[in-house]
């Protein structure tokens, strides 16, 4: 494997954006993992930390793990980031809820 091929293999999605349309559709880039979700709440690990999306009738519309893109539809009420100090606590809390 030459240097160019190695560079492409180890490239990681670093950009992170949120695009919300009329509080009904949400597109998110830079998603590393979808930790948990139901029709009222999503917990996503992004390149900028954990993101909690809360709403009503939330559905996973599209998931592209290769590009780190997630689309969610439903009524969006709240978007909030969990800071680095509380990431493990939040992950543990949400993991217990969704077992």
C-alpha positions as CSV (number, residue, x, y, z in Angstrom):
1,X,0.0,0.0,0.0
2,X,1.5,3.3,-1.0
3,X,1.2,6.6,0.9
4,X,-1.8,7.8,-1.2
5,X,-3.8,4.7,-0.5
6,X,-3.0,4.8,3.2
7,X,-4.1,8.4,3.4
8,X,-7.5,7.5,1.9
9,X,-8.0,4.6,4.2
10,X,-7.3,6.5,7.4
11,X,-9.3,9.7,6.4
12,X,-11.9,10.5,9.0
13,X,-15.0,12.7,8.7
14,X,-14.2,15.9,10.6
15,X,-16.9,18.3,9.3
16,X,-20.0,18.5,11.4
17,X,-23.2,20.3,10.4
18,X,-26.8,20.4,11.2
19,X,-29.5,21.3,8.7
20,X,-33.0,21.6,9.9
21,X,-36.0,22.2,7.6
22,X,-39.2,23.5,9.2
23,X,-38.6,21.5,12.4
24,X,-39.7,18.4,10.4
25,X,-36.5,17.2,8.8
26,X,-32.9,17.1,10.2
27,X,-29.7,16.2,8.4
28,X,-26.6,15.7,10.5
29,X,-23.0,15.1,9.2
30,X,-20.0,14.0,11.2
31,X,-21.9,11.2,13.0
32,X,-19.7,8.5,14.3
33,X,-22.3,6.3,15.9
34,X,-26.1,6.1,16.6
35,X,-26.0,5.0,20.3
36,X,-29.8,4.8,20.8
37,X,-33.1,6.1,19.5
38,X,-36.8,5.9,19.8
39,X,-39.7,8.0,18.6
40,X,-38.9,10.7,21.2
41,X,-35.1,10.8,21.4
42,X,-31.9,10.1,19.5
43,X,-28.5,9.9,21.1
44,X,-25.8,10.3,18.4
45,X,-22.0,10.4,18.8
46,X,-20.6,13.0,16.5
47,X,-17.1,14.3,15.9
48,X,-18.0,17.3,18.1
49,X,-19.4,15.2,21.0
50,X,-22.7,13.6,21.9
51,X,-25.8,15.1,20.4
52,X,-29.3,14.5,21.8
53,X,-32.2,15.1,19.5
54,X,-35.6,15.3,21.2
55,X,-39.0,15.5,19.6
56,X,-42.2,13.7,18.7
57,X,-42.7,10.9,16.1
58,X,-39.0,10.8,15.3
59,X,-37.9,8.4,12.7
60,X,-34.6,7.5,11.2
61,X,-35.0,8.5,7.6
62,X,-31.5,7.8,6.3
63,X,-28.3,6.4,7.8
64,X,-25.0,6.4,5.9
65,X,-22.3,5.2,8.3
66,X,-19.6,5.4,5.6
67,X,-20.1,9.2,5.2
68,X,-21.3,9.8,8.7
69,X,-24.7,11.2,7.6
70,X,-27.9,10.8,9.4
71,X,-31.4,12.1,8.5
72,X,-34.2,12.2,11.0
73,X,-37.8,13.2,10.4
74,X,-40.6,14.1,12.8
75,X,-41.4,17.1,15.0
76,X,-38.0,18.5,16.4
77,X,-38.3,20.0,19.8
78,X,-34.7,20.2,21.0
79,X,-31.1,19.7,20.0
80,X,-28.4,19.7,22.7
81,X,-24.8,18.6,23.0
82,X,-23.5,16.8,26.0
83,X,-20.1,18.3,26.9
84,X,-17.0,16.1,27.3
85,X,-17.2,16.0,31.1
86,X,-20.6,14.3,30.9
87,X,-20.3,12.1,27.9
88,X,-19.7,8.8,29.7
89,X,-22.4,9.6,32.2
90,X,-24.9,10.4,29.4
91,X,-24.0,7.3,27.5
92,X,-24.4,5.1,30.5
93,X,-27.7,6.7,31.4
94,X,-29.1,6.3,27.9
95,X,-27.8,2.8,27.6
96,X,-29.6,1.8,30.7
97,X,-32.9,3.3,29.4
98,X,-32.8,1.6,26.1
99,X,-31.8,-2.0,27.1
